[in-house]
Amino acid sequence: MSAQNLDSAVAISGLEKRFTRHNSLAVDDVGFTVPRGSFFTLLGPSGCGKTTTLRCLAGLESADRGEISMNGKAVFSSASRRDVAPEDRPIAMVPQSYGIWPHMTVFDNAAFPLRYGRKTCSRADVRTRVTAMLEQVGLADYAGRWSTQLSGGQQQRLALARALLCEPEVLLLDEPLSNLDAKLRAQLRAELRSFQQKFGVTTIYVTHDQGEALAMSDTIVVMNRGRVEQIGTPAEIYDSPASRFVADFVGSANLIPGVLDRRAGGVVEAKTSIGVLRCERFTAPPESLVPGGELQVCVRPEHVRVVPGVADGLAARVTATEYLGDRREVVVAVDDVVLRAHADAHLDVRPGDEVGVVLDPKWTIALWS
């Protein structure tokens, strides 16, 4: 994948970063392109390399190998020994801590890049632009307050306003909602996505929160142990995971070990301990995979249907239930295989009940890795 993709805001190819203290690759041959104006998310668990990748994009870390370009211009290239300083890259970054200065007012925090950045403005222009931006993010009435008087959500908006006043070509966000409570995170992720769409700035967002990634992103890169596991839309990542790791990390998944029985057109049949399961979703299997080759059958809990009695589907026994208001989580055992299901909230089953379990082949996935 060439980093010199003129149709993209950001392009990375062959990126590697090794930390000598641990002698391990934090980023291992990572490559992707980010379309202009999109909301692009790096998703993965702690230590997967997502923040190191973002810091390489920002120029806060120097990669050991690879190439990074922004709007067709290389800002890092190991081959040509080019490494553009962070302040000379067309970016703005909002860190996890927001970087709000407590000794400044809200207005002065927002105005900082216009007064001391690469392109300074006259006092009148600063007043006009900062006032307009604070209005856009709902902080105009707080302009004269100390930044310490803002709530966590308001500080997040202030950090975003300051970053947007830099007029970046690329906005980098490093887990900016992680310090907020769950309800406020849900509110602010909608606001953040709305701001991004309003201003049209290309945004690269780092998070370990699958819900944030699915709700906000145009494209998600799932990372694991320094490598890219899968790139796709939220629907592709969730409905058609490319690996066991992606299936298990993004959302909840029932994973059933099996072997390939046969593949016929658009259907894979997997032989498992609970019978032969039909899978209408699968990635291209490796050429070496032959009948008897190991695989995993993946089915999401919402695609497991629990039927009272044993007239339909696989015979199972309820081992636990949990009422969650909008649904009931039911855990069933099919022989030695435990499955979790999202059932109707008013389904009348209890631990010990014999039930039937139906897996819809349309939503059942065969995974090879």
SEFIGU-995303 format. One record per residue (C-alpha): x, z, y. Coordinates in steps of 0.5 Angstrom, whole numbers. Each point is the difference from the previous one (the first is absolute). Last residue first. Layout:
<r c1="X" c3="Z" c2="Y"/>
...
***
This chain:
<r c1="-16" c3="26" c2="-35"/>
<r c1="-4" c3="-5" c2="-4"/>
<r c1="-7" c3="2" c2="3"/>
<r c1="-7" c3="-2" c2="-3"/>
<r c1="-6" c3="1" c2="5"/>
<r c1="-7" c3="2" c2="-1"/>
<r c1="-5" c3="-2" c2="6"/>
<r c1="-3" c3="-6" c2="-3"/>
<r c1="1" c3="3" c2="-7"/>
<r c1="-5" c3="5" c2="2"/>
<r c1="1" c3="7" c2="-4"/>
<r c1="-6" c3="3" c2="-3"/>
<r c1="0" c3="8" c2="-2"/>
<r c1="-5" c3="3" c2="-5"/>
<r c1="-2" c3="7" c2="0"/>
<r c1="0" c3="6" c2="-4"/>
<r c1="0" c3="7" c2="4"/>
<r c1="5" c3="5" c2="-1"/>
<r c1="1" c3="1" c2="8"/>
<r c1="-6" c3="-2" c2="4"/>
<r c1="-4" c3="-6" c2="1"/>
<r c1="-6" c3="-1" c2="5"/>
<r c1="2" c3="-6" c2="5"/>
<r c1="-2" c3="2" c2="7"/>
<r c1="7" c3="-1" c2="3"/>
<r c1="0" c3="-7" c2="-3"/>
<r c1="6" c3="-1" c2="-4"/>
<r c1="8" c3="0" c2="2"/>
<r c1="3" c3="0" c2="-7"/>
<r c1="7" c3="3" c2="-2"/>
<r c1="2" c3="-2" c2="-7"/>
<r c1="4" c3="4" c2="-6"/>
<r c1="2" c3="-4" c2="-6"/>
<r c1="0" c3="4" c2="-6"/>
<r c1="-6" c3="-2" c2="-3"/>
<r c1="-4" c3="-2" c2="6"/>
<r c1="0" c3="6" c2="4"/>
<r c1="-4" c3="0" c2="7"/>
<r c1="2" c3="3" c2="7"/>
<r c1="-6" c3="-1" c2="4"/>
<r c1="1" c3="0" c2="8"/>
<r c1="-7" c3="0" c2="3"/>
<r c1="-2" c3="-3" c2="7"/>
<r c1="-2" c3="0" c2="7"/>
<r c1="0" c3="8" c2="0"/>
<r c1="6" c3="1" c2="-4"/>
<r c1="-2" c3="3" c2="-7"/>
<r c1="5" c3="1" c2="-5"/>
<r c1="-1" c3="-1" c2="-7"/>
<r c1="5" c3="2" c2="-6"/>
<r c1="1" c3="-2" c2="-8"/>
<r c1="-6" c3="-5" c2="-1"/>
<r c1="0" c3="-3" c2="-7"/>
<r c1="1" c3="-7" c2="-1"/>
<r c1="-3" c3="-6" c2="-5"/>
<r c1="2" c3="-7" c2="3"/>
<r c1="-5" c3="-4" c2="3"/>
<r c1="-8" c3="1" c2="0"/>
<r c1="-4" c3="4" c2="-5"/>
<r c1="4" c3="6" c2="1"/>
<r c1="-4" c3="5" c2="4"/>
<r c1="0" c3="0" c2="8"/>
<r c1="4" c3="-6" c2="2"/>
<r c1="7" c3="1" c2="4"/>
<r c1="2" c3="-6" c2="4"/>
<r c1="8" c3="-1" c2="1"/>
<r c1="1" c3="-5" c2="6"/>
<r c1="0" c3="6" c2="5"/>
<r c1="5" c3="3" c2="-4"/>
<r c1="5" c3="-6" c2="1"/>
<r c1="2" c3="-4" c2="-7"/>
<r c1="7" c3="-1" c2="-2"/>
<r c1="2" c3="-3" c2="-7"/>
<r c1="7" c3="1" c2="-1"/>
<r c1="5" c3="-5" c2="-4"/>
<r c1="4" c3="0" c2="-6"/>
<r c1="1" c3="-7" c2="-4"/>
<r c1="-3" c3="0" c2="-6"/>
<r c1="-2" c3="-7" c2="1"/>
<r c1="5" c3="-3" c2="4"/>
<r c1="3" c3="1" c2="7"/>
<r c1="7" c3="-3" c2="1"/>
<r c1="-3" c3="-5" c2="5"/>
<r c1="-2" c3="6" c2="4"/>
<r c1="-7" c3="1" c2="2"/>
<r c1="-3" c3="-3" c2="6"/>
<r c1="-4" c3="5" c2="3"/>
<r c1="-6" c3="3" c2="-3"/>
<r c1="-8" c3="1" c2="2"/>
<r c1="-5" c3="-3" c2="-6"/>
<r c1="2" c3="6" c2="-4"/>
<r c1="-4" c3="0" c2="-7"/>
<r c1="2" c3="7" c2="-4"/>
<r c1="1" c3="0" c2="-7"/>
<r c1="-2" c3="7" c2="-3"/>
<r c1="1" c3="7" c2="2"/>
<r c1="8" c3="1" c2="-2"/>
<r c1="1" c3="-7" c2="3"/>
<r c1="0" c3="-7" c2="-1"/>
<r c1="0" c3="-4" c2="6"/>
<r c1="-3" c3="-7" c2="1"/>
<r c1="2" c3="-4" c2="6"/>
<r c1="-6" c3="-4" c2="3"/>
<r c1="1" c3="-6" c2="5"/>
<r c1="2" c3="-5" c2="-5"/>
<r c1="1" c3="3" c2="-7"/>
<r c1="5" c3="6" c2="-1"/>
<r c1="1" c3="3" c2="-6"/>
<r c1="1" c3="7" c2="-3"/>
<r c1="5" c3="3" c2="5"/>
<r c1="2" c3="7" c2="-1"/>
<r c1="-3" c3="6" c2="3"/>
<r c1="1" c3="6" c2="4"/>
<r c1="-6" c3="2" c2="4"/>
<r c1="0" c3="2" c2="8"/>
<r c1="-5" c3="3" c2="3"/>
<r c1="1" c3="-1" c2="8"/>
<r c1="-1" c3="3" c2="6"/>
<r c1="2" c3="-3" c2="7"/>
<r c1="6" c3="-3" c2="2"/>
<r c1="6" c3="4" c2="-4"/>
<r c1="-3" c3="-1" c2="-7"/>
<r c1="-1" c3="-8" c2="0"/>
<r c1="6" c3="-1" c2="4"/>
<r c1="4" c3="3" c2="-5"/>
<r c1="-3" c3="-3" c2="-6"/>
<r c1="2" c3="-7" c2="3"/>
<r c1="-3" c3="-6" c2="4"/>
<r c1="-7" c3="4" c2="2"/>
<r c1="-6" c3="-5" c2="1"/>
<r c1="-5" c3="4" c2="3"/>
<r c1="3" c3="5" c2="4"/>
<r c1="6" c3="-4" c2="2"/>
<r c1="-4" c3="-7" c2="1"/>
<r c1="-5" c3="4" c2="4"/>
<r c1="5" c3="3" c2="5"/>
<r c1="3" c3="-7" c2="1"/>
<r c1="6" c3="-1" c2="-4"/>
<r c1="8" c3="1" c2="-2"/>
<r c1="2" c3="4" c2="-6"/>
<r c1="5" c3="4" c2="-3"/>
<r c1="5" c3="-1" c2="6"/>
<r c1="7" c3="4" c2="-2"/>
<r c1="3" c3="6" c2="3"/>
<r c1="-3" c3="5" c2="-6"/>
<r c1="-7" c3="-2" c2="1"/>
<r c1="-3" c3="-4" c2="6"/>
<r c1="-7" c3="-3" c2="1"/>
<r c1="0" c3="-5" c2="5"/>
<r c1="-7" c3="-1" c2="3"/>
<r c1="-3" c3="-5" c2="4"/>
<r c1="-6" c3="0" c2="5"/>
<r c1="0" c3="7" c2="1"/>
<r c1="-4" c3="6" c2="2"/>
<r c1="-4" c3="2" c2="-5"/>
<r c1="4" c3="-1" c2="-6"/>
<r c1="6" c3="3" c2="3"/>
<r c1="-3" c3="6" c2="3"/>
<r c1="-4" c3="2" c2="-7"/>
<r c1="7" c3="-1" c2="-4"/>
<r c1="4" c3="5" c2="4"/>
<r c1="7" c3="-1" c2="0"/>
<r c1="1" c3="-3" c2="6"/>
<r c1="4" c3="-5" c2="4"/>
<r c1="-3" c3="-5" c2="5"/>
<r c1="2" c3="-7" c2="3"/>
<r c1="-4" c3="-2" c2="6"/>
<r c1="0" c3="-7" c2="3"/>
<r c1="-3" c3="1" c2="7"/>
<r c1="-7" c3="-3" c2="1"/>
<r c1="-2" c3="5" c2="5"/>
<r c1="-7" c3="1" c2="-2"/>
<r c1="1" c3="-1" c2="-7"/>
<r c1="6" c3="6" c2="0"/>
<r c1="-5" c3="4" c2="4"/>
<r c1="-5" c3="-1" c2="-5"/>
<r c1="4" c3="2" c2="-6"/>
<r c1="3" c3="6" c2="4"/>
<r c1="-7" c3="2" c2="1"/>
<r c1="-3" c3="0" c2="-7"/>
<r c1="7" c3="3" c2="-2"/>
<r c1="-2" c3="6" c2="5"/>
<r c1="-7" c3="2" c2="-3"/>
<r c1="3" c3="0" c2="-7"/>
<r c1="6" c3="4" c2="2"/>
<r c1="-4" c3="5" c2="4"/>
<r c1="-5" c3="1" c2="-6"/>
<r c1="7" c3="1" c2="-4"/>
<r c1="4" c3="5" c2="4"/>
<r c1="5" c3="-3" c2="4"/>
<r c1="8" c3="0" c2="-1"/>
<r c1="0" c3="-6" c2="-4"/>
<r c1="-4" c3="-5" c2="5"/>
<r c1="7" c3="-3" c2="3"/>
<r c1="3" c3="-2" c2="-7"/>
<r c1="5" c3="-4" c2="3"/>
<r c1="-3" c3="-5" c2="5"/>
<r c1="4" c3="-6" c2="2"/>
<r c1="-3" c3="-5" c2="5"/>
<r c1="3" c3="-7" c2="0"/>
<r c1="0" c3="-5" c2="6"/>
<r c1="0" c3="6" c2="5"/>
<r c1="-3" c3="1" c2="6"/>
<r c1="4" c3="6" c2="2"/>
<r c1="-7" c3="3" c2="3"/>
<r c1="-2" c3="-1" c2="-7"/>
<r c1="4" c3="6" c2="-3"/>
<r c1="-2" c3="5" c2="6"/>
<r c1="-7" c3="-2" c2="-2"/>
<r c1="1" c3="2" c2="-7"/>
<r c1="4" c3="6" c2="1"/>
<r c1="-6" c3="2" c2="5"/>
<r c1="-5" c3="-1" c2="-5"/>
<r c1="4" c3="4" c2="-6"/>
<r c1="0" c3="6" c2="6"/>
<r c1="-7" c3="-1" c2="0"/>
<r c1="-1" c3="1" c2="-7"/>
<r c1="4" c3="6" c2="0"/>
<r c1="-3" c3="3" c2="5"/>
<r c1="3" c3="0" c2="7"/>
<r c1="2" c3="6" c2="5"/>
<r c1="7" c3="-1" c2="-2"/>
<r c1="0" c3="-7" c2="3"/>
<r c1="-1" c3="4" c2="7"/>
<r c1="-6" c3="-3" c2="3"/>
<r c1="0" c3="-5" c2="6"/>
<r c1="-2" c3="-6" c2="-4"/>
<r c1="-6" c3="4" c2="-4"/>
<r c1="-6" c3="-4" c2="3"/>
<r c1="3" c3="-6" c2="-1"/>
<r c1="2" c3="1" c2="-8"/>
<r c1="-5" c3="-4" c2="-3"/>
<r c1="4" c3="-5" c2="-3"/>
<r c1="-2" c3="-6" c2="4"/>
<r c1="0" c3="5" c2="6"/>
<r c1="7" c3="2" c2="-1"/>
<r c1="2" c3="-7" c2="0"/>
<r c1="-3" c3="-2" c2="6"/>
<r c1="3" c3="6" c2="4"/>
<r c1="7" c3="-1" c2="-3"/>
<r c1="0" c3="-7" c2="2"/>
<r c1="-3" c3="1" c2="7"/>
<r c1="5" c3="6" c2="2"/>
<r c1="6" c3="-4" c2="-3"/>
<r c1="-2" c3="-6" c2="4"/>
<r c1="0" c3="4" c2="6"/>
<r c1="7" c3="4" c2="-1"/>
<r c1="3" c3="-7" c2="-2"/>
<r c1="2" c3="-2" c2="-7"/>
<r c1="5" c3="1" c2="-4"/>
<r c1="2" c3="-5" c2="-6"/>
<r c1="5" c3="3" c2="-5"/>
<r c1="-3" c3="7" c2="0"/>
<r c1="1" c3="6" c2="5"/>
<r c1="-7" c3="-1" c2="5"/>
<r c1="-4" c3="-4" c2="-4"/>
<r c1="2" c3="3" c2="-7"/>
<r c1="-1" c3="7" c2="3"/>
<r c1="-7" c3="-1" c2="3"/>
<r c1="-4" c3="2" c2="-6"/>
<r c1="4" c3="7" c2="0"/>
<r c1="-1" c3="0" c2="8"/>
<r c1="-7" c3="-1" c2="0"/>
<r c1="-2" c3="6" c2="-6"/>
<r c1="5" c3="5" c2="4"/>
<r c1="7" c3="1" c2="-2"/>
<r c1="4" c3="6" c2="-2"/>
<r c1="-4" c3="0" c2="-7"/>
<r c1="3" c3="-7" c2="-2"/>
<r c1="-4" c3="-4" c2="-5"/>
<r c1="5" c3="-3" c2="-6"/>
<r c1="-7" c3="-1" c2="-4"/>
<r c1="3" c3="4" c2="-6"/>
<r c1="-1" c3="-5" c2="-5"/>
<r c1="3" c3="-5" c2="4"/>
<r c1="-3" c3="-5" c2="5"/>
<r c1="5" c3="-6" c2="1"/>
<r c1="0" c3="-6" c2="4"/>
<r c1="3" c3="-7" c2="-1"/>
<r c1="3" c3="-6" c2="3"/>
<r c1="7" c3="2" c2="-3"/>
<r c1="5" c3="1" c2="6"/>
<r c1="-1" c3="8" c2="0"/>
<r c1="1" c3="0" c2="-7"/>
<r c1="7" c3="-3" c2="0"/>
<r c1="1" c3="-7" c2="-3"/>
<r c1="4" c3="0" c2="-7"/>
<r c1="3" c3="-7" c2="-1"/>
<r c1="6" c3="0" c2="-5"/>
<r c1="-2" c3="-8" c2="-2"/>
<r c1="-1" c3="2" c2="-7"/>
<r c1="-3" c3="7" c2="1"/>
<r c1="-5" c3="-3" c2="5"/>
<r c1="-4" c3="4" c2="4"/>
<r c1="-4" c3="-1" c2="6"/>
<r c1="-1" c3="-7" c2="-2"/>
<r c1="-5" c3="-4" c2="5"/>
<r c1="-6" c3="-4" c2="-3"/>
<r c1="-5" c3="5" c2="3"/>
<r c1="4" c3="6" c2="-3"/>
<r c1="5" c3="-1" c2="-5"/>
<r c1="3" c3="4" c2="-5"/>
<r c1="5" c3="-2" c2="-5"/>
<r c1="4" c3="3" c2="-6"/>
<r c1="5" c3="5" c2="-2"/>
<r c1="3" c3="7" c2="2"/>
<r c1="-6" c3="2" c2="5"/>
<r c1="2" c3="3" c2="6"/>
<r c1="-5" c3="6" c2="2"/>
<r c1="-4" c3="1" c2="6"/>
<r c1="0" c3="-7" c2="1"/>
<r c1="-8" c3="0" c2="1"/>
<r c1="0" c3="-5" c2="-6"/>
<r c1="5" c3="4" c2="-4"/>
<r c1="-4" c3="7" c2="2"/>
<r c1="-6" c3="-3" c2="-3"/>
<r c1="3" c3="-2" c2="-7"/>
<r c1="3" c3="7" c2="0"/>
<r c1="-7" c3="3" c2="1"/>
<r c1="-3" c3="-5" c2="-6"/>
<r c1="6" c3="2" c2="-4"/>
<r c1="-4" c3="3" c2="-6"/>
<r c1="2" c3="7" c2="1"/>
<r c1="-7" c3="3" c2="2"/>
<r c1="-5" c3="-4" c2="-4"/>
<r c1="-2" c3="-7" c2="2"/>
<r c1="-3" c3="-5" c2="6"/>
<r c1="3" c3="-4" c2="5"/>
<r c1="-6" c3="-3" c2="4"/>
<r c1="-1" c3="-6" c2="4"/>
<r c1="-5" c3="-1" c2="5"/>
<r c1="0" c3="-7" c2="3"/>
<r c1="1" c3="-3" c2="6"/>
<r c1="6" c3="-5" c2="-2"/>
<r c1="1" c3="0" c2="-8"/>
<r c1="4" c3="5" c2="-3"/>
<r c1="5" c3="-3" c2="-5"/>
<r c1="3" c3="3" c2="-6"/>
<r c1="7" c3="2" c2="-3"/>
<r c1="3" c3="6" c2="-4"/>
<r c1="6" c3="-1" c2="-4"/>
<r c1="1" c3="8" c2="-1"/>
<r c1="-1" c3="5" c2="5"/>
<r c1="2" c3="7" c2="-1"/>
<r c1="5" c3="-3" c2="-5"/>
<r c1="4" c3="6" c2="-2"/>
<r c1="7" c3="3" c2="0"/>
<r c1="-3" c3="7" c2="2"/>
<r c1="5" c3="1" c2="6"/>
<r c1="1" c3="-7" c2="1"/>
<r c1="-7" c3="-2" c2="2"/>
<r c1="-1" c3="-7" c2="-2"/>
<r c1="-5" c3="-5" c2="4"/>
<r c1="-2" c3="-7" c2="-2"/>
<r c1="-4" c3="-5" c2="3"/>
<r c1="0" c3="-7" c2="-4"/>
<r c1="-5" c3="-3" c2="5"/>
<r c1="-4" c3="3" c2="6"/>
<r c1="-4" c3="-4" c2="4"/>
<r c1="-4" c3="2" c2="7"/>
<r c1="-5" c3="-3" c2="4"/>
<r c1="-1" c3="-6" c2="-4"/>
<r c1="-1" c3="-7" c2="0"/>
<r c1="7" c3="-1" c2="2"/>
<r c1="2" c3="2" c2="-6"/>
<r c1="8" c3="1" c2="0"/>
<r c1="0" c3="6" c2="-5"/>
<r c1="0" c3="-5" c2="-5"/>
<r c1="-3" c3="2" c2="-7"/>
***
